[in-house]
């Protein structure tokens, strides 16, 4: 799927006033959701691990803390604003101590009025939040820690 295919899909979604559209082919997945209250789209992004020191990618100094090997850092895949819940009056998706499963929503990064759900790629227990609710984040900013070993011993 290339950019032109995505543009055509977005145009069809707008043209037919669809609120939701999902497509999967050859392992690639595209999910589009529009708010019924505004014309914005909601993109879904996957989190990834923070690169290890010495891998050629700079690691922010705030993340250079001794952590057990079982602790994985979920980082921001985009620039935007970090939110722990879907709205100011909604409960956070997860709390410190919450057990999370693969595919579970951890938080949202808002970028240009798009709400990007950040899903867990691992199972474990939320150990800590590394940013405050409503804080601006950049690409690669550490968001939270998940302890994968805590899940195994439970």
OpenMM code with the backbone's topology and positions (N, CA, C; nanometers):
from openmm import Vec3, app, unit

residues = "UNK UNK UNK UNK UNK UNK UNK UNK UNK UNK UNK UNK UNK UNK UNK UNK UNK UNK UNK UNK UNK UNK UNK UNK UNK UNK UNK UNK UNK UNK UNK UNK UNK UNK UNK UNK UNK UNK UNK UNK UNK UNK UNK UNK UNK UNK UNK UNK UNK UNK UNK UNK UNK UNK UNK UNK UNK UNK UNK UNK UNK UNK UNK UNK UNK UNK UNK UNK UNK UNK UNK UNK UNK UNK UNK UNK UNK UNK UNK UNK UNK UNK UNK UNK UNK UNK UNK UNK UNK UNK UNK UNK UNK UNK UNK UNK UNK UNK UNK UNK UNK UNK UNK UNK UNK UNK UNK UNK UNK UNK UNK UNK UNK UNK UNK UNK UNK UNK UNK UNK UNK UNK UNK UNK UNK UNK UNK UNK UNK UNK UNK UNK UNK UNK UNK UNK UNK UNK UNK UNK UNK UNK UNK UNK UNK UNK UNK UNK UNK UNK UNK UNK UNK UNK".split()
positions = [
    Vec3(0.0860, -0.1176, 0.0000),
    Vec3(0.0000, 0.0000, 0.0000),
    Vec3(0.0896, 0.1225, 0.0000),
    Vec3(0.0679, 0.2105, -0.0951),
    Vec3(0.1497, 0.3310, -0.1042),
    Vec3(0.0667, 0.4540, -0.0643),
    Vec3(0.1308, 0.5702, -0.0676),
    Vec3(0.0639, 0.6939, -0.0265),
    Vec3(-0.0579, 0.7250, -0.1134),
    Vec3(-0.0479, 0.6967, -0.2416),
    Vec3(-0.1606, 0.7240, -0.3318),
    Vec3(-0.2820, 0.6377, -0.2943),
    Vec3(-0.2571, 0.5099, -0.2599),
    Vec3(-0.3662, 0.4219, -0.2166),
    Vec3(-0.4338, 0.4784, -0.0914),
    Vec3(-0.3523, 0.5247, 0.0018),
    Vec3(-0.4067, 0.5802, 0.1269),
    Vec3(-0.4869, 0.7063, 0.0988),
    Vec3(-0.4366, 0.7923, 0.0114),
    Vec3(-0.5113, 0.9146, -0.0246),
    Vec3(-0.6478, 0.8789, -0.0838),
    Vec3(-0.6499, 0.7784, -0.1726),
    Vec3(-0.7762, 0.7365, -0.2334),
    Vec3(-0.8733, 0.6831, -0.1278),
    Vec3(-0.8221, 0.6055, -0.0335),
    Vec3(-0.9066, 0.5521, 0.0734),
    Vec3(-0.9620, 0.6658, 0.1582),
    Vec3(-0.8763, 0.7621, 0.1940),
    Vec3(-0.9227, 0.8764, 0.2737),
    Vec3(-1.0305, 0.9546, 0.1996),
    Vec3(-1.0135, 0.9726, 0.0694),
    Vec3(-1.1126, 1.0440, -0.0108),
    Vec3(-1.2454, 0.9684, -0.0118),
    Vec3(-1.2398, 0.8368, -0.0250),
    Vec3(-1.3630, 0.7565, -0.0227),
    Vec3(-1.4320, 0.7642, 0.1137),
    Vec3(-1.3516, 0.7625, 0.2200),
    Vec3(-1.4081, 0.7743, 0.3551),
    Vec3(-1.4799, 0.9082, 0.3696),
    Vec3(-1.4157, 1.0164, 0.3225),
    Vec3(-1.4788, 1.1498, 0.3287),
    Vec3(-1.6039, 1.1545, 0.2413),
    Vec3(-1.5906, 1.1072, 0.1176),
    Vec3(-1.6992, 1.1126, 0.0199),
    Vec3(-1.8247, 1.0390, 0.0690),
    Vec3(-1.8047, 0.9255, 0.1327),
    Vec3(-1.9186, 0.8460, 0.1804),
    Vec3(-1.9515, 0.8739, 0.3271),
    Vec3(-1.8823, 0.9717, 0.3861),
    Vec3(-1.9068, 1.0151, 0.5229),
    Vec3(-1.9026, 0.8985, 0.6220),
    Vec3(-1.8035, 0.8103, 0.6053),
    Vec3(-1.7868, 0.6961, 0.6952),
    Vec3(-1.7214, 0.7422, 0.8250),
    Vec3(-1.7632, 0.6854, 0.9360),
    Vec3(-1.7017, 0.7181, 1.0637),
    Vec3(-1.5862, 0.6240, 1.0938),
    Vec3(-1.5869, 0.5044, 1.0328),
    Vec3(-1.4839, 0.4057, 1.0604),
    Vec3(-1.4562, 0.3239, 0.9351),
    Vec3(-1.3293, 0.2875, 0.9179),
    Vec3(-1.2881, 0.2058, 0.8044),
    Vec3(-1.1658, 0.1269, 0.8469),
    Vec3(-1.1644, -0.0033, 0.8160),
    Vec3(-1.0490, -0.0864, 0.8489),
    Vec3(-1.0168, -0.1752, 0.7299),
    Vec3(-0.8858, -0.1902, 0.7022),
    Vec3(-0.8405, -0.2662, 0.5864),
    Vec3(-0.7117, -0.3380, 0.6241),
    Vec3(-0.7005, -0.4658, 0.5858),
    Vec3(-0.5784, -0.5412, 0.6116),
    Vec3(-0.5439, -0.6219, 0.4878),
    Vec3(-0.4138, -0.6144, 0.4484),
    Vec3(-0.3675, -0.6914, 0.3339),
    Vec3(-0.2185, -0.7175, 0.3495),
    Vec3(-0.1790, -0.8421, 0.3305),
    Vec3(-0.0381, -0.8826, 0.3355),
    Vec3(0.0317, -0.8347, 0.4634),
    Vec3(-0.0348, -0.8437, 0.5765),
    Vec3(0.0243, -0.8048, 0.7037),
    Vec3(0.0201, -0.6557, 0.7336),
    Vec3(-0.0183, -0.5735, 0.6369),
    Vec3(-0.0308, -0.4286, 0.6599),
    Vec3(-0.1747, -0.3994, 0.7000),
    Vec3(-0.1905, -0.3158, 0.8024),
    Vec3(-0.3242, -0.2852, 0.8527),
    Vec3(-0.3436, -0.1347, 0.8569),
    Vec3(-0.4581, -0.0899, 0.8075),
    Vec3(-0.4939, 0.0511, 0.8100),
    Vec3(-0.6294, 0.0635, 0.8776),
    Vec3(-0.6375, 0.1471, 0.9816),
    Vec3(-0.7647, 0.1706, 1.0493),
    Vec3(-0.7841, 0.3206, 1.0588),
    Vec3(-0.9003, 0.3670, 1.0117),
    Vec3(-0.9322, 0.5093, 1.0131),
    Vec3(-1.0618, 0.5258, 1.0913),
    Vec3(-1.0623, 0.6192, 1.1849),
    Vec3(-1.1837, 0.6512, 1.2597),
    Vec3(-1.1999, 0.8017, 1.2613),
    Vec3(-1.3207, 0.8464, 1.2292),
    Vec3(-1.3513, 0.9900, 1.2348),
    Vec3(-1.4449, 1.0144, 1.3503),
    Vec3(-1.4257, 1.1278, 1.4134),
    Vec3(-1.5160, 1.1686, 1.5195),
    Vec3(-1.6473, 1.2150, 1.4572),
    Vec3(-1.7604, 1.1754, 1.5135),
    Vec3(-1.8870, 1.2236, 1.4589),
    Vec3(-1.9088, 1.3727, 1.4849),
    Vec3(-1.8273, 1.4320, 1.5735),
    Vec3(-1.8453, 1.5711, 1.6111),
    Vec3(-1.7567, 1.6677, 1.5338),
    Vec3(-1.6535, 1.6149, 1.4697),
    Vec3(-1.5643, 1.6999, 1.3909),
    Vec3(-1.5094, 1.6168, 1.2765),
    Vec3(-1.4558, 1.6790, 1.1765),
    Vec3(-1.4106, 1.6092, 1.0577),
    Vec3(-1.2720, 1.5494, 1.0683),
    Vec3(-1.2178, 1.5394, 1.1884),
    Vec3(-1.0809, 1.4898, 1.2002),
    Vec3(-1.0749, 1.3383, 1.1907),
    Vec3(-0.9594, 1.2888, 1.1516),
    Vec3(-0.9344, 1.1461, 1.1450),
    Vec3(-0.8563, 1.1044, 1.2678),
    Vec3(-0.8684, 0.9779, 1.3027),
    Vec3(-0.7927, 0.9230, 1.4134),
    Vec3(-0.7046, 0.8133, 1.3568),
    Vec3(-0.5743, 0.8336, 1.3650),
    Vec3(-0.4809, 0.7329, 1.3148),
    Vec3(-0.4353, 0.6459, 1.4295),
    Vec3(-0.4066, 0.5226, 1.4001),
    Vec3(-0.3615, 0.4299, 1.5017),
    Vec3(-0.2158, 0.3974, 1.4743),
    Vec3(-0.1320, 0.4154, 1.5752),
    Vec3(0.0101, 0.3890, 1.5604),
    Vec3(0.0520, 0.2819, 1.6585),
    Vec3(0.1551, 0.2127, 1.6239),
    Vec3(0.2091, 0.1086, 1.7103),
    Vec3(0.3303, 0.1618, 1.7853),
    Vec3(0.3455, 0.1286, 1.9150),
    Vec3(0.4648, 0.1695, 1.9880),
    Vec3(0.5838, 0.0806, 1.9514),
    Vec3(0.7009, 0.1230, 1.9896),
    Vec3(0.8204, 0.0439, 1.9654),
    Vec3(0.9157, 0.0660, 2.0805),
    Vec3(1.0190, -0.0169, 2.0876),
    Vec3(1.1168, -0.0067, 2.1944),
    Vec3(1.2152, 0.1058, 2.1699),
    Vec3(1.2648, 0.1639, 2.2762),
    Vec3(1.3697, 0.2642, 2.2686),
    Vec3(1.4992, 0.1956, 2.2289),
    Vec3(1.5756, 0.2499, 2.1339),
    Vec3(1.7028, 0.1874, 2.0946),
    Vec3(1.7979, 0.1780, 2.2131),
    Vec3(1.8783, 0.0747, 2.2133),
    Vec3(1.9747, 0.0545, 2.3205),
    Vec3(2.0963, 0.1445, 2.2995),
    Vec3(2.1610, 0.1875, 2.4094),
    Vec3(2.2823, 0.2665, 2.3942),
    Vec3(2.3839, 0.1884, 2.3113),
    Vec3(2.4574, 0.2587, 2.2246),
    Vec3(2.5570, 0.1942, 2.1406),
    Vec3(2.5006, 0.1409, 2.0104),
    Vec3(2.3695, 0.1571, 1.9882),
    Vec3(2.3085, 0.1057, 1.8660),
    Vec3(2.3189, 0.2064, 1.7519),
    Vec3(2.3834, 0.3206, 1.7763),
    Vec3(2.3972, 0.4203, 1.6715),
    Vec3(2.2912, 0.5283, 1.6799),
    Vec3(2.1857, 0.5044, 1.7566),
    Vec3(2.0794, 0.6032, 1.7725),
    Vec3(2.0961, 0.6688, 1.9083),
    Vec3(2.0985, 0.8019, 1.9143),
    Vec3(2.1156, 0.8679, 2.0432),
    Vec3(1.9998, 0.8360, 2.1378),
    Vec3(2.0322, 0.8150, 2.2632),
    Vec3(1.9321, 0.7892, 2.3656),
    Vec3(1.9293, 0.9088, 2.4581),
    Vec3(1.8098, 0.9683, 2.4802),
    Vec3(1.8019, 1.0836, 2.5698),
    Vec3(1.8590, 1.0508, 2.7077),
    Vec3(1.9287, 1.1456, 2.7685),
    Vec3(1.9943, 1.1210, 2.8957),
    Vec3(1.8962, 1.0855, 3.0057),
    Vec3(1.7710, 1.1305, 2.9969),
    Vec3(1.6725, 1.1001, 3.1000),
    Vec3(1.6400, 0.9517, 3.1051),
    Vec3(1.6726, 0.8758, 3.0002),
    Vec3(1.6413, 0.7329, 2.9992),
    Vec3(1.7613, 0.6478, 3.0382),
    Vec3(1.8758, 0.7100, 3.0619),
    Vec3(1.9949, 0.6339, 3.0948),
    Vec3(1.9988, 0.6072, 3.2443),
    Vec3(1.9063, 0.5254, 3.2903),
    Vec3(1.8952, 0.4881, 3.4296),
    Vec3(1.9055, 0.3362, 3.4350),
    Vec3(1.9606, 0.2843, 3.5432),
    Vec3(1.9694, 0.1392, 3.5561),
    Vec3(1.8293, 0.0819, 3.5735),
    Vec3(1.7922, -0.0079, 3.4818),
    Vec3(1.6619, -0.0744, 3.4879),
    Vec3(1.6852, -0.2234, 3.4737),
    Vec3(1.6018, -0.3041, 3.5370),
    Vec3(1.6134, -0.4487, 3.5157),
    Vec3(1.5926, -0.4817, 3.3676),
    Vec3(1.6528, -0.5911, 3.3211),
    Vec3(1.6405, -0.6316, 3.1814),
    Vec3(1.4958, -0.6568, 3.1410),
    Vec3(1.4120, -0.6920, 3.2370),
    Vec3(1.2723, -0.7234, 3.2063),
    Vec3(1.1879, -0.5986, 3.1814),
    Vec3(1.2421, -0.4806, 3.2106),
    Vec3(1.1664, -0.3563, 3.1935),
    Vec3(1.1863, -0.3037, 3.0523),
    Vec3(1.0760, -0.2847, 2.9825),
    Vec3(1.0786, -0.2320, 2.8456),
    Vec3(1.0207, -0.0910, 2.8482),
    Vec3(1.0765, -0.0033, 2.7660),
    Vec3(1.0313, 0.1355, 2.7572),
    Vec3(0.9452, 0.1502, 2.6325),
    Vec3(0.8260, 0.2042, 2.6486),
    Vec3(0.7394, 0.2382, 2.5355),
    Vec3(0.7663, 0.3853, 2.5049),
    Vec3(0.7980, 0.4144, 2.3787),
    Vec3(0.8314, 0.5503, 2.3398),
    Vec3(0.7284, 0.6057, 2.2424),
    Vec3(0.7285, 0.7357, 2.2277),
    Vec3(0.6356, 0.8006, 2.1358),
    Vec3(0.6805, 0.7792, 1.9918),
    Vec3(0.5904, 0.7286, 1.9072),
    Vec3(0.6257, 0.7101, 1.7675),
    Vec3(0.6110, 0.8384, 1.6851),
    Vec3(0.5572, 0.9436, 1.7474),
    Vec3(0.5317, 1.0691, 1.6766),
    Vec3(0.5482, 1.1878, 1.7707),
    Vec3(0.5474, 1.3073, 1.7139),
    Vec3(0.5468, 1.4315, 1.7910),
    Vec3(0.4014, 1.4668, 1.8202),
    Vec3(0.3718, 1.5063, 1.9427),
    Vec3(0.2348, 1.5428, 1.9769),
    Vec3(0.2200, 1.5700, 2.1250),
    Vec3(0.0983, 1.5519, 2.1754),
    Vec3(0.0677, 1.5726, 2.3165),
    Vec3(0.0216, 1.4405, 2.3765),
    Vec3(0.0814, 1.4022, 2.4883),
    Vec3(0.0539, 1.2759, 2.5568),
    Vec3(-0.0710, 1.2885, 2.6437),
    Vec3(-0.1616, 1.1920, 2.6302),
    Vec3(-0.2805, 1.1859, 2.7167),
    Vec3(-0.2978, 1.0433, 2.7675),
    Vec3(-0.3277, 1.0313, 2.8960),
    Vec3(-0.3479, 0.8998, 2.9568),
    Vec3(-0.4892, 0.8462, 2.9364),
    Vec3(-0.5834, 0.9317, 2.8928),
    Vec3(-0.7217, 0.8880, 2.8737),
    Vec3(-0.7777, 0.9489, 2.7462),
    Vec3(-0.8950, 0.9002, 2.7059),
    Vec3(-0.9566, 0.9453, 2.5813),
    Vec3(-1.0188, 1.0841, 2.5925),
    Vec3(-1.0482, 1.1281, 2.7145),
    Vec3(-1.1019, 1.2623, 2.7366),
    Vec3(-1.0691, 1.3045, 2.8797),
    Vec3(-1.0787, 1.4346, 2.9093),
    Vec3(-1.0425, 1.4811, 3.0437),
    Vec3(-1.1219, 1.4161, 3.1571),
    Vec3(-1.2467, 1.3788, 3.1308),
    Vec3(-1.3286, 1.3197, 3.2369),
    Vec3(-1.3296, 1.1671, 3.2342),
    Vec3(-1.2597, 1.1051, 3.1406),
    Vec3(-1.2542, 0.9591, 3.1313),
    Vec3(-1.1413, 0.9046, 3.2193),
    Vec3(-1.1573, 0.7812, 3.2609),
    Vec3(-1.0535, 0.7142, 3.3398),
    Vec3(-0.9322, 0.6861, 3.2501),
    Vec3(-0.8120, 0.6880, 3.3087),
    Vec3(-0.6929, 0.6560, 3.2294),
    Vec3(-0.7027, 0.5142, 3.1729),
    Vec3(-0.6401, 0.4936, 3.0564),
    Vec3(-0.6380, 0.3599, 2.9963),
    Vec3(-0.5713, 0.2600, 3.0894),
    Vec3(-0.4562, 0.2986, 3.1470),
    Vec3(-0.3840, 0.2127, 3.2407),
    Vec3(-0.3278, 0.2974, 3.3540),
    Vec3(-0.3010, 0.2329, 3.4661),
    Vec3(-0.2408, 0.2967, 3.5830),
    Vec3(-0.1121, 0.2233, 3.6168),
    Vec3(-0.0284, 0.2806, 3.7023),
    Vec3(0.0880, 0.2094, 3.7527),
    Vec3(0.0362, 0.0865, 3.8263),
    Vec3(0.0925, -0.0290, 3.7942),
    Vec3(0.0478, -0.1550, 3.8540),
    Vec3(-0.0516, -0.2312, 3.7681),
    Vec3(-0.1056, -0.1668, 3.6630),
    Vec3(-0.1996, -0.2348, 3.5733),
    Vec3(-0.1275, -0.3424, 3.4934),
    Vec3(-0.1935, -0.4567, 3.4780),
    Vec3(-0.1426, -0.5613, 3.3904),
    Vec3(-0.1948, -0.5322, 3.2508),
    Vec3(-0.1043, -0.5317, 3.1531),
    Vec3(-0.1438, -0.5019, 3.0155),
    Vec3(-0.1168, -0.6223, 2.9259),
    Vec3(-0.1982, -0.6342, 2.8231),
    Vec3(-0.1804, -0.7415, 2.7263),
    Vec3(-0.1451, -0.6811, 2.5913),
    Vec3(-0.0953, -0.7639, 2.5032),
    Vec3(-0.0569, -0.7206, 2.3687),
    Vec3(-0.1797, -0.6640, 2.2985),
    Vec3(-0.1659, -0.5463, 2.2373),
    Vec3(-0.2755, -0.4830, 2.1657),
    Vec3(-0.3616, -0.3912, 2.2508),
    Vec3(-0.3412, -0.3908, 2.3810),
    Vec3(-0.4193, -0.3043, 2.4702),
    Vec3(-0.3745, -0.1595, 2.4555),
    Vec3(-0.4699, -0.0666, 2.4551),
    Vec3(-0.4380, 0.0758, 2.4442),
    Vec3(-0.3743, 0.1225, 2.5746),
    Vec3(-0.2605, 0.1907, 2.5621),
    Vec3(-0.1888, 0.2422, 2.6784),
    Vec3(-0.2143, 0.3903, 2.7008),
    Vec3(-0.2233, 0.4663, 2.5907),
    Vec3(-0.2381, 0.6111, 2.5988),
    Vec3(-0.2716, 0.6635, 2.4598),
    Vec3(-0.2815, 0.7955, 2.4486),
    Vec3(-0.3079, 0.8610, 2.3204),
    Vec3(-0.2030, 0.9688, 2.3005),
    Vec3(-0.1580, 0.9837, 2.1763),
    Vec3(-0.0744, 1.0975, 2.1392),
    Vec3(-0.1558, 1.1780, 2.0380),
    Vec3(-0.1885, 1.3025, 2.0748),
    Vec3(-0.2626, 1.3895, 1.9836),
    Vec3(-0.1625, 1.4662, 1.8984),
    Vec3(-0.1821, 1.4582, 1.7674),
    Vec3(-0.0957, 1.5305, 1.6741),
    Vec3(-0.1830, 1.5920, 1.5664),
    Vec3(-0.1838, 1.7232, 1.5591),
    Vec3(-0.2621, 1.7962, 1.4590),
    Vec3(-0.4089, 1.7524, 1.4596),
    Vec3(-0.4678, 1.7448, 1.5762),
    Vec3(-0.6077, 1.7087, 1.5982),
    Vec3(-0.6377, 1.5616, 1.5664),
    Vec3(-0.5338, 1.4815, 1.5441),
    Vec3(-0.5513, 1.3374, 1.5249),
    Vec3(-0.5191, 1.2683, 1.6560),
    Vec3(-0.6058, 1.1786, 1.6991),
    Vec3(-0.5855, 1.1040, 1.8223),
    Vec3(-0.5263, 0.9677, 1.7872),
    Vec3(-0.3980, 0.9489, 1.8198),
    Vec3(-0.3259, 0.8270, 1.7861),
    Vec3(-0.3201, 0.7359, 1.9077),
    Vec3(-0.3893, 0.6235, 1.9020),
    Vec3(-0.3894, 0.5283, 2.0124),
    Vec3(-0.2569, 0.4531, 2.0115),
    Vec3(-0.1902, 0.4502, 2.1252),
    Vec3(-0.0646, 0.3776, 2.1380),
    Vec3(-0.0971, 0.2458, 2.2067),
    Vec3(-0.0744, 0.1360, 2.1349),
    Vec3(-0.1072, 0.0029, 2.1856),
    Vec3(0.0188, -0.0672, 2.2326),
    Vec3(0.0026, -0.1556, 2.3298),
    Vec3(0.1148, -0.2320, 2.3814),
    Vec3(0.1508, -0.3437, 2.2844),
    Vec3(0.2790, -0.3600, 2.2610),
    Vec3(0.3279, -0.4714, 2.1801),
    Vec3(0.3735, -0.5865, 2.2680),
    Vec3(0.3654, -0.5670, 2.4001),
    Vec3(0.4125, -0.6682, 2.4940),
    Vec3(0.3116, -0.6866, 2.6062),
    Vec3(0.3286, -0.7959, 2.6803),
    Vec3(0.2486, -0.8192, 2.8000),
    Vec3(0.3352, -0.7896, 2.9209),
    Vec3(0.2742, -0.7393, 3.0257),
    Vec3(0.3487, -0.7105, 3.1473),
    Vec3(0.2700, -0.6212, 3.2403),
    Vec3(0.3417, -0.5576, 3.3311),
    Vec3(0.2814, -0.4697, 3.4305),
    Vec3(0.3397, -0.3300, 3.4159),
    Vec3(0.2527, -0.2287, 3.4139),
    Vec3(0.2981, -0.0902, 3.4039),
    Vec3(0.3753, -0.0567, 3.5306),
    Vec3(0.5002, -0.0160, 3.5109),
    Vec3(0.5886, 0.0132, 3.6230),
    Vec3(0.5916, 0.1618, 3.6564),
    Vec3(0.5879, 0.2475, 3.5517),
    Vec3(0.5944, 0.3923, 3.5749),
    Vec3(0.5563, 0.4682, 3.4493),
    Vec3(0.5028, 0.5875, 3.4688),
    Vec3(0.4812, 0.6817, 3.3593),
    Vec3(0.6002, 0.7765, 3.3607),
    Vec3(0.6535, 0.8053, 3.2440),
    Vec3(0.7728, 0.8878, 3.2342),
    Vec3(0.7426, 1.0295, 3.1864),
    Vec3(0.6157, 1.0561, 3.1535),
    Vec3(0.5717, 1.1909, 3.1154),
    Vec3(0.4401, 1.2207, 3.1862),
    Vec3(0.4100, 1.3481, 3.1989),
    Vec3(0.2864, 1.3911, 3.2635),
    Vec3(0.1730, 1.4002, 3.1620),
    Vec3(0.0511, 1.3800, 3.2071),
    Vec3(-0.0668, 1.3949, 3.1223),
    Vec3(-0.0714, 1.5360, 3.0650),
    Vec3(-0.0923, 1.5469, 2.9332),
    Vec3(-0.0985, 1.6766, 2.8679),
    Vec3(0.0362, 1.7330, 2.8268),
    Vec3(0.1446, 1.6598, 2.8532),
    Vec3(0.2793, 1.7075, 2.8211),
    Vec3(0.3106, 1.6856, 2.6732),
    Vec3(0.3731, 1.7855, 2.6082),
    Vec3(0.4175, 1.7653, 2.4697),
    Vec3(0.5298, 1.6617, 2.4667),
    Vec3(0.5292, 1.5775, 2.3637),
    Vec3(0.6330, 1.4761, 2.3473),
    Vec3(0.6867, 1.4820, 2.2050),
    Vec3(0.8072, 1.4340, 2.1883),
    Vec3(0.8700, 1.4267, 2.0577),
    Vec3(0.8859, 1.2810, 2.0185),
    Vec3(0.9220, 1.2585, 1.8944),
    Vec3(0.9516, 1.1252, 1.8466),
    Vec3(1.0601, 1.0630, 1.9350),
    Vec3(1.0329, 0.9441, 1.9874),
    Vec3(1.1304, 0.8744, 2.0704),
    Vec3(1.1260, 0.9085, 2.2172),
    Vec3(1.0388, 1.0012, 2.2591),
    Vec3(1.0282, 1.0348, 2.4010),
    Vec3(0.9773, 0.9138, 2.4789),
    Vec3(1.0479, 0.8718, 2.5845),
    Vec3(1.0004, 0.7605, 2.6668),
    Vec3(0.8680, 0.7978, 2.7337),
    Vec3(0.7663, 0.7119, 2.7193),
    Vec3(0.6338, 0.7393, 2.7750),
    Vec3(0.6087, 0.6623, 2.9040),
    Vec3(0.6343, 0.5320, 2.9018),
    Vec3(0.6116, 0.4516, 3.0200),
    Vec3(0.6976, 0.3276, 3.0188),
    Vec3(0.7106, 0.2677, 3.1375),
    Vec3(0.7875, 0.1449, 3.1547),
    Vec3(0.6905, 0.0303, 3.1782),
    Vec3(0.7203, -0.0837, 3.1136),
    Vec3(0.6413, -0.2049, 3.1369),
    Vec3(0.7382, -0.3150, 3.1775),
    Vec3(0.7088, -0.3786, 3.2897),
    Vec3(0.7915, -0.4888, 3.3387),
    Vec3(0.7327, -0.6189, 3.2878),
    Vec3(0.8056, -0.6848, 3.1968),
    Vec3(0.7573, -0.8089, 3.1386),
    Vec3(0.7715, -0.9262, 3.2331),
    Vec3(0.8662, -0.9207, 3.3233),
    Vec3(0.8878, -1.0307, 3.4181),
    Vec3(0.7784, -1.0338, 3.5236),
    Vec3(0.7263, -0.9187, 3.5629),
    Vec3(0.6216, -0.9134, 3.6642),
    Vec3(0.4996, -0.9925, 3.6182),
    Vec3(0.4720, -0.9907, 3.4870),
    Vec3(0.3590, -1.0654, 3.4329),
    Vec3(0.3828, -1.2148, 3.4419),
    Vec3(0.5088, -1.2585, 3.4179),
    Vec3(0.5397, -1.4001, 3.4193),
    Vec3(0.5275, -1.4599, 3.5576),
    Vec3(0.5631, -1.3831, 3.6620),
    Vec3(0.5624, -1.4352, 3.7989),
    Vec3(0.4273, -1.4255, 3.8645),
    Vec3(0.3326, -1.3550, 3.8053),
    Vec3(0.2006, -1.3375, 3.8666),
    Vec3(0.1196, -1.4629, 3.8585),
] * unit.nanometer
topology = app.Topology()
chain = topology.addChain("A")
for resn in residues:
    res = topology.addResidue(resn, chain)
    for name in ("N", "CA", "C"):
        topology.addAtom(name, app.Element.getBySymbol(name[0]), res)
